[in-house]
């Protein structure tokens, strides 16, 4: 079956020839009037030269390229891509006997723009960020079963909150495979975590901080740790395993605090070193005593989900980091992050620099952090780098 063609304006094919997987609306010269969102289209140059095959979608990015080869998008195609992604993770140690929690598909990073798949033990959670991936979800399910085989017992589809708001689709979250007697606990680096993909944020857990949590564990010994915006309390669990003197977990959500407390309980017989509170992070930092903590984690939700929010977001990062730098004990360590894709590494670093300058304290950068290897960045799509972090030493 031949797909509909979208033809580009002259000289607009260069980015595709450099394997960037997006076609912007301003690059299009003509396309059929009857295109449906999510359908497979062929993109050609102004001269009619084949450039790629992808999903059509209304908006500023009108085509997400799935392949730069002229191939059919079917179960075999998805199986091949997912198998490649799985092998890369297996070969490089992201899937081990000690770690059953990993991202299997990371959108453009795995040459499947618009698709996220996270694996927790024997369950996979799919998130579609494009109408095309929603349309192809049944093929993706079959491909996952082909690749993961008997190790896969459940596939949950969670895309109601990630699909384009104006898309004319009626997608409902739910199990596409399995769904009975689901084990909701997954192992990450030997630690146990409850994963609530039905009601939790994202796919239920922030896998992208796994390696940064391991680094924090190494710094935690004999320190008083404060974990702000704790959500599932994963940083807190790692800190306790690292030998922290005390750990305090803060989140504005009472449900997050309940989940944190439960994750502490299932990992440790003695929970006396941990305390938690549901309170606004900025208020907590403002009211807490100086020198109460000598390791602080600042891992807030995205302050800027769109470019229009960048200015206010940077002010938020500056205020948050200034409060932590001002209050931390001399010789203390701060792990500070931004997961806002709209904020660049340089912008985030400048906000933290400004925060340090406001306090007048001496601050060194010990580490510059990013997302782990199971969240790969396609070298032709640098926009895929979203997680930014700094480890600071404050005199």
For each residue, the residues with C-beta under 8 A, 3 or more apart:
1:
2: 42
3: 39 40 41 42 53
4: 31 32 35 39 41 42 56
5: 31 32 41 42 43 44
6: 23 28 30 31 41 42 43 44 56 62 63
7: 28 29 30 31 43 44 45 46 48
8: 12 13 16 23 27 28 29 43 44 45 46 51
9: 12 27 28 29 46
10: 29 46
11: 14 46
12: 8 9 15 27 28 29 45 46
13: 8 16 17 45 46 49 51
14: 11 17 18
15: 12 18 20 22
16: 8 13 19 20 23 43 51 52 65 68
17: 13 14 51
18: 14 15 380
19: 16 68 380
20: 15 16 380 381
21: 52 54 64 65 66 108 111 113 378 380 381
22: 15 61 63 64 65 113 381
23: 6 8 16 27 28 43 54 61 62 63 64 65
24: 27 28 60 61 62
25: 28 59 60 61 62
26:
27: 8 9 12 23 24
28: 6 7 8 9 12 23 24 25 31 62
29: 7 8 9 10 12 46
30: 6 7
31: 4 5 6 7 28 35 41 56
32: 4 5 35
33:
34:
35: 4 31 32 39 41 56
36: 39 56
37: 56 57 58 131 132 167 168 169
38: 55 56 57 130 131 132 134 135 136 169
39: 3 4 35 36 55 56 132 135
40: 3 53 54 55 56 66 73 132
41: 3 4 5 6 31 35 53 54 55 56 63
42: 2 3 4 5 6 50 52 53 70
43: 5 6 7 8 16 23 50 51 52 53 54 63 65
44: 5 6 7 8 48 49 50 51
45: 7 8 12 13 48 49 51
46: 7 8 9 10 11 12 13 29
47:
48: 7 44 45
49: 13 44 45
50: 42 43 44 70
51: 8 13 16 17 43 44 45 68
52: 16 21 42 43 63 65 66 67 68
53: 3 40 41 42 43 65 66 67 69 70 71 73
54: 21 23 40 41 43 63 64 65 66 67 113 132
55: 38 39 40 41 63 64 66 113 114 130 131 132 133 135 136
56: 4 6 31 35 36 37 38 39 40 41 62 63 132
57: 37 38 61 62 63 64 130 131 132 164 167
58: 37 62 164 166 167
59: 25 62 164
60: 24 25
61: 22 23 24 25 57 64
62: 6 23 24 25 28 56 57 58 59
63: 6 22 23 41 43 52 54 55 56 57
64: 21 22 23 54 55 57 61 113 114 130 132
65: 16 21 22 23 43 52 53 54 68 113
66: 21 40 52 53 54 55 73 77 111 112 113 132
67: 52 53 54 70 71 73 77 111
68: 16 19 51 52 65
69: 53
70: 42 50 53 67
71: 53 67 77
72: 76 77
73: 40 53 66 67 77 78 136
74: 77 78 139
75: 78 79 139 142 143 146
76: 72 79 80
77: 66 67 71 72 73 74 80 81
78: 73 74 75 81 82 112 136 139 140 142 143
79: 75 76 82 83 142 143 146 147
80: 76 77 83 84
81: 77 78 84 85 105 110 111 112 143
82: 78 79 85 86 104 105 112 117 140 143 144 146 147
83: 79 80 86 87 146 147
84: 80 81 87 88 110
85: 81 82 88 89 104 105 106 110 112
86: 82 83 89 90 95 104 147 148
87: 83 84 90 91
88: 84 85 91 92 376
89: 85 86 92 94 95 102 104 373 374
90: 86 87 94 95
91: 87 88
92: 88 89 373
93: 96
94: 89 90 99 102 372 373 374
95: 86 89 90 99 100 102
96: 93 99
97:
98: 187 189 190
99: 94 95 96 102 187 188 189 190 210
100: 95 119 120 121 186 187 188
101: 118 119 120 121 186 187 188 193 195 205 207 210
102: 89 94 95 99 118 119 207 374
103: 106 116 117 118 119 207 208 374 375
104: 82 85 86 89 117 118 119 124 374
105: 81 82 85 110 112 115 116 117
106: 85 103 109 110 116 374 375 376 384
107: 110 112 113 114 115 116 129 384
108: 21 111 112 113 378 381 383 384
109: 106 375 376 377 378 381 384
110: 81 84 85 105 106 107 115 376
111: 21 66 67 81 108 378
112: 66 78 81 82 85 105 107 108 115 133
113: 21 22 54 55 64 65 66 107 108 130
114: 55 64 107 128 129 130 132 133
115: 105 107 110 112 126 127 128 129 130 133 140
116: 103 105 106 107 126 127 128 129 162 203
117: 82 103 104 105 124 125 126 127 140 144
118: 101 102 103 104 124 125 127 202 203 204 205 207
119: 100 101 102 103 104 123 124 125 148
120: 100 101 123 124 125 186 195 197 204 205
121: 100 101 183 185 186 187
122: 151 152 153 154 183
123: 119 120 152 153 154 155 156 178 182 183 195 197
124: 104 117 118 119 120 144 148 152 154 155 156
125: 117 118 119 120 155 156 158 197 203 204
126: 115 116 117 137 140 141 144 155 156 157 158 159 176
127: 115 116 117 118 158 159 162 202 203
128: 114 115 116 131 133 134 137 157 159 162 163 171
129: 107 114 115 116 133 159 162 163
130: 38 55 57 64 113 114 115 133 134 163 164
131: 37 38 55 57 128 134 135 163 164 167 169
132: 37 38 39 40 54 55 56 57 64 66 114 135 136
133: 55 112 114 115 128 129 130 136 137 140
134: 38 128 130 131 137 159 163 167 169 171
135: 38 39 55 131 132
136: 38 55 73 78 132 133 139 140
137: 126 128 133 134 140 141 157 159 176
138: 141 142 176
139: 74 75 78 136 142 143
140: 78 82 115 117 126 133 136 137 143 144
141: 126 137 138 144 145 155 176 177
142: 75 78 79 138 139 145 146
143: 75 78 79 81 82 139 140 146 147
144: 82 117 124 126 140 141 147 148 152 155
145: 141 142 148 149 152 155 177
146: 75 79 82 83 142 143 149
147: 79 82 83 86 143 144
148: 86 119 124 144 145 151 152
149: 145 146 152
150:
151: 122 148
152: 122 123 124 144 145 148 149 155 177
153: 122 123 178 182
154: 122 123 124 175 177 178 179 182
155: 123 124 125 126 141 144 145 152 175 176 177 178
156: 123 124 125 126 173 174 175 176 179 197 198
157: 126 128 137 171 173 174 175 176
158: 125 126 127 161 162 173 197 198 203
159: 126 127 128 129 134 137 162 163 171 173
160: 163 171 172 173
161: 158
162: 116 127 128 129 158 159
163: 128 129 130 131 134 159 160 167 169 171
164: 57 58 59 130 131 167
165:
166: 58
167: 37 57 58 131 134 163 164
168: 37
169: 37 38 131 134 163
170:
171: 128 134 157 159 160 163
172: 160
173: 156 157 158 159 160 198
174: 156 157 179
175: 154 155 156 157 178 179
176: 126 137 138 141 155 156 157
177: 141 145 152 154 155
178: 123 153 154 155 175 182
179: 154 156 174 175 182
180:
181:
182: 123 153 154 178 179
183: 121 122 123
184: 194 195 196
185: 121 192 193 194 195 266
186: 100 101 120 121 192 193 195 205
187: 98 99 100 101 121 190 191 192 193
188: 99 100 101 191 193 207 210 234
189: 98 99 210 213 214 238
190: 98 99 187
191: 187 188 237 238 241 267
192: 185 186 187 263 266 267
193: 101 185 186 187 188 205 232 234 237 263
194: 184 185 232 259 262 263 266
195: 101 120 123 184 185 186 200 204 205
196: 184 199 200 204 259
197: 120 123 125 156 158 200 203 204
198: 156 158 173 204
199: 196 255
200: 195 196 197 203 204 205 232 259
201: 204 206 231 301
202: 118 127 205 206
203: 116 118 125 127 158 197 200 207
204: 118 120 125 195 196 197 198 200 201
205: 101 118 120 186 193 195 200 202 232 234
206: 201 202 209 231 232 234 299
207: 101 102 103 118 188 203 210 372 374 375
208: 103 339 371 372 375 387
209: 206 212 213 234 235 299 337 387
210: 99 101 188 189 207 213 214 372
211: 214 215 372
212: 209 215 216 335 337 369 389
213: 189 209 210 216 217 234 235 238
214: 189 210 211 217 218 238
215: 211 212 218 219 335 367 369 391
216: 212 213 219 220 235 238 239 242 295 297 335
217: 213 214 220 238 239 241 242
218: 214 215 221 242
219: 215 216 223 242 295 333 391
220: 216 217 223 225 238 239 240 242 243 244 295
221: 218 242 243 244
222: 243 244 245
223: 219 220 239 244 245 293 294 295 333
224: 244 245 246 248 292 293 294 295 329
225: 220 235 236 239 244 246 247 248 293 295 296 297
226: 247 248 250 288 292 293 295 296 297
227: 230 233 235 236 239 247 248 249 250 297 299
228: 250 281 284 285 296 297 298 299 300 324
229: 250 251 281 298 299 300 301
230: 227 233 235 236 249 250 251 256 257 260 276 297
231: 201 206 234 251 253 256 259 260 299
232: 193 194 200 205 206 256 259 260 263
233: 227 230 236 237 249 256 259 260 261 263 264 276
234: 188 193 205 206 209 213 231 237 238 263
235: 209 213 216 225 227 230 238 239 297 299 335
236: 225 227 230 233 239 240 247 249 260 263 264 274
237: 191 193 233 234 240 241 263 264 267
238: 189 191 213 214 216 217 220 234 235 241 242
239: 216 217 220 223 225 227 235 236 242 244 247 295
240: 220 236 237 243 244 247 264 267 268 273 274
241: 191 217 237 238 267
242: 216 217 218 219 220 221 238 239
243: 220 221 222 240
244: 220 221 222 223 224 225 239 240 247 273 295
245: 222 223 224 273
246: 224 225 273 274 275
247: 225 226 227 236 239 240 244 273 274 275
248: 224 225 226 227 274 275 276 277 293
249: 227 230 233 236 257 260 274 275 276 277
250: 226 227 228 229 230 276 277 279 281 284
251: 229 230 231 256 257 260 276 278 281
252: 256 278 279 280 281
253: 231 256 257 278
254: 257 258 278
255: 199 258 259
256: 230 231 232 233 251 252 253 259 260 278
257: 230 249 251 253 254 260 261 276 277 278
258: 254 255 261 262
259: 194 196 200 231 232 233 255 256 262 263
260: 230 231 232 233 236 249 251 256 257 263 264 276
261: 233 257 258 264 265 271 274 276
262: 194 258 259 265 266
263: 192 193 194 232 233 234 236 237 259 260 266 267
264: 233 236 237 240 260 261 267 268 271 274
265: 261 262 268 271
266: 185 192 194 262 263
267: 191 192 237 240 241 263 264
268: 240 264 265 271 274
269:
270: 273
271: 261 264 265 268 274
272:
273: 240 244 245 246 247 270
274: 236 240 246 247 248 249 261 264 268 271
275: 246 247 248 249
276: 230 233 248 249 250 251 257 260 261
277: 248 249 250 257 284
278: 251 252 253 254 256 257
279: 250 252 283 284
280: 252 283 284
281: 228 229 250 251 252 284 285 300 320
282: 285 286 319 320 323
283: 279 280 286 287
284: 228 250 277 279 280 281 287 288
285: 228 281 282 288 320 323 324 327
286: 282 283 323
287: 283 284
288: 226 284 285 292 293 327
289: 292 327
290: 326 327 329
291: 294 327 328 329 330
292: 224 226 288 289 327 329
293: 223 224 225 226 248 288 296 327 328 329 332
294: 223 224 291 328 329 331 332 333
295: 216 219 220 223 224 225 226 239 244 332 333 334 335
296: 225 226 228 293 324 327 328 332 333 334 335
297: 216 225 226 227 228 230 235 334 335
298: 228 229 320 321 324 334 335 336 337
299: 206 209 227 228 229 231 235 335 337 339
300: 228 229 281 303 316 320 337 338
301: 201 229 339
302: 305 338 339 340 341
303: 300 309 312 313 316 317 338 340 343
304: 307 309 310 312 313 314 340 342 343
305: 302 309 340 342
306: 309 342
307: 304 310 342
308:
309: 303 304 305 306 312 313 342
310: 304 307 313 314 342 343 347
311: 314 315
312: 303 304 309 315 316
313: 303 304 309 310 316 317 340 342 343
314: 304 310 311 317 318 343 347 348 350 351
315: 311 312 318 319
316: 300 303 312 313 319 320
317: 303 313 314 320 321 338 343 348 351 352 355
318: 314 315 321 322 351 352 354 355 358
319: 282 315 316 322 323 355
320: 281 282 285 298 300 316 317 323 324 336 355
321: 298 317 318 324 325 334 336 351 352 355 356
322: 318 319 325 326 354 355 356 358 359
323: 282 285 286 319 320 326 327
324: 228 285 296 298 320 321 327 328 334 336
325: 321 322 328 334 355 356 359 361 363 392 394
326: 290 322 323 358 359 361
327: 285 288 289 290 291 292 293 296 323 324
328: 291 293 294 296 324 325 332 334 394
329: 224 290 291 292 293 294 332
330: 291 394 395
331: 294 393 394 395
332: 293 294 295 296 328 329 393 394
333: 219 223 294 295 296 366 391 392 393 394
334: 295 296 297 298 321 324 325 328 390 391 392 394
335: 212 215 216 235 295 296 297 298 299 369 389 390 391
336: 298 320 321 324 352 389 390 391 392
337: 209 212 298 299 300 369 387 388 389
338: 300 302 303 317 343 348 387 388 389
339: 208 299 301 302 386 387 388
340: 302 303 304 305 313 343 386
341: 302 383 386
342: 304 305 306 307 309 310 313
343: 303 304 310 313 314 317 338 340 347 348 388
344: 347 348
345: 348 349 368 385 388
346: 349 350
347: 310 314 343 344 350 351
348: 314 317 338 343 344 345 351 352 388 390
349: 345 346 352 353 388 390
350: 314 346 347 353 354
351: 314 317 318 321 347 348 354 355
352: 317 318 321 336 348 349 355 356 390 392
353: 349 350 356 357
354: 318 322 350 351 357 358
355: 317 318 319 320 321 322 325 351 352 358 359
356: 321 322 325 352 353 359 361 363 392
357: 353 354 360
358: 318 322 326 354 355
359: 322 325 326 355 356
360: 357
361: 325 326 356 394 395
362: 394 395
363: 325 356 392 393 394 395
364: 392 393
365: 368 390 391 392
366: 333 391 392 393
367: 215 389 390 391
368: 345 365 389 390
369: 212 215 335 337 387 388 389 390 391
370: 385 387 388 389
371: 208 375 377 385 386 387
372: 94 207 208 210 211 375
373: 89 92 94 376
374: 89 94 102 103 104 106 207
375: 103 106 109 207 208 371 372 387
376: 88 106 109 110 373 384
377: 109 371 381 382 384 385
378: 21 108 109 111 381 384
379: 382
380: 18 19 20 21
381: 20 21 22 108 109 377 378 384
382: 377 379 385
383: 108 341
384: 106 107 108 109 376 377 378 381
385: 345 370 371 377 382 388
386: 339 340 341 371
387: 208 209 337 338 339 369 370 371 375
388: 337 338 339 343 345 348 349 369 370 385
389: 212 335 336 337 338 367 368 369 370
390: 334 335 336 348 349 352 365 367 368 369
391: 215 219 333 334 335 336 365 366 367 369
392: 325 333 334 336 352 356 363 364 365 366
393: 331 332 333 363 364 366
394: 325 328 330 331 332 333 334 361 362 363
395: 330 331 361 362 363
